[in-house]
């Protein structure tokens, strides 16, 4: 089969970027012919298996004189918010992607086009290729974007509703897609996530004289970072008995500066590692006792699966659909789910409820750190290979 994968964002760099990359690599192993279109900067290196042609859409150029447009308001790289796009910027975005995708489509002649995010570019692709099979993944942030941002909302809804199939992360996610786009639920398929067991695996634990907590993701307020730093102050350990490592890019510089200042006041040393390769992230996770993800909004949190695969105990926010999927799909799951505070506007917590939320994070972290028993959740059946095969089964049946 010939498959054209498309995203407006950087490949590799975010959860959705990892999803695209893993799908592409799985299809490559299965012997399919592929091409990829993605947004990048001139200095970026996009690595795909040999034989897969990459068609870059380059930002910060004469044709696209602005930053890559981010599906979240805070991306782990320099980005433009969709809500800040002018009509001229939308025109430039549309014309450049149409040109590059058109070139890829002519040269590949794809049997199926696979888009990432139910948003502007996917809606455009559906309009441009009415006679092609077009399947799209929703990663959660796209639904938050369309709820909060009026940009071309009716156009996006109308064209997304014409997609041949949509891939959702979990059942609650499927219901939300059905509600927003008024689409027949039979065209929405729940897939979940996979993980790369060649990179994320456990090793025999080495005795340490200290505990280590790890976080991985965008270092932003919406990922619960301020609350996490404050929660650490409620832990009972001596300073030298606890190390904390944050892996990932960050959002706006002003917010990141505030995060760093708060971290400097912590009685525990907090190390900011920046963006890591998957291999280096796996090393950090294997050296950690507990992984924590206190997000206020999350798709499915692939990194929680990766952390468990590396032997971490896990503390994370109780995001209803994501929690249900983990409980249904991971036998032996022992994650500590922390109830969210009351939320406003999808991903903004009620500030008066944050102290209780932070106390619960601290309590869960302490319990997991003190727990001597190792955990062995069963992750063998959660694979990118299985998801990639199912996508093509759906495509063949369209």
Secondary structure as GFF3:
##gff-version 3
##sequence-region A 1 398
A	DSSP	beta_strand	2	6	.	.	.	ID=ss1
A	DSSP	alpha_helix	15	29	.	.	.	ID=ss2
A	DSSP	beta_strand	33	40	.	.	.	ID=ss3
A	DSSP	beta_strand	53	58	.	.	.	ID=ss4
A	DSSP	beta_strand	69	70	.	.	.	ID=ss5
A	DSSP	beta_strand	80	81	.	.	.	ID=ss6
A	DSSP	three_ten_helix	82	84	.	.	.	ID=ss7
A	DSSP	alpha_helix	87	108	.	.	.	ID=ss8
A	DSSP	beta_strand	112	116	.	.	.	ID=ss9
A	DSSP	alpha_helix	120	128	.	.	.	ID=ss10
A	DSSP	beta_strand	133	137	.	.	.	ID=ss11
A	DSSP	alpha_helix	141	148	.	.	.	ID=ss12
A	DSSP	alpha_helix	153	160	.	.	.	ID=ss13
A	DSSP	beta_strand	165	168	.	.	.	ID=ss14
A	DSSP	alpha_helix	171	181	.	.	.	ID=ss15
A	DSSP	three_ten_helix	185	187	.	.	.	ID=ss16
A	DSSP	beta_strand	188	190	.	.	.	ID=ss17
A	DSSP	beta_strand	211	216	.	.	.	ID=ss18
A	DSSP	three_ten_helix	221	223	.	.	.	ID=ss19
A	DSSP	alpha_helix	225	232	.	.	.	ID=ss20
A	DSSP	three_ten_helix	239	241	.	.	.	ID=ss21
A	DSSP	beta_strand	242	247	.	.	.	ID=ss22
A	DSSP	alpha_helix	253	264	.	.	.	ID=ss23
A	DSSP	beta_strand	269	274	.	.	.	ID=ss24
A	DSSP	alpha_helix	278	286	.	.	.	ID=ss25
A	DSSP	beta_strand	290	293	.	.	.	ID=ss26
A	DSSP	alpha_helix	302	309	.	.	.	ID=ss27
A	DSSP	beta_strand	313	317	.	.	.	ID=ss28
A	DSSP	alpha_helix	320	329	.	.	.	ID=ss29
A	DSSP	beta_strand	336	338	.	.	.	ID=ss30
A	DSSP	beta_strand	343	344	.	.	.	ID=ss31
A	DSSP	beta_strand	348	349	.	.	.	ID=ss32
A	DSSP	three_ten_helix	351	353	.	.	.	ID=ss33
A	DSSP	alpha_helix	354	370	.	.	.	ID=ss34
A	DSSP	alpha_helix	384	396	.	.	.	ID=ss35
###
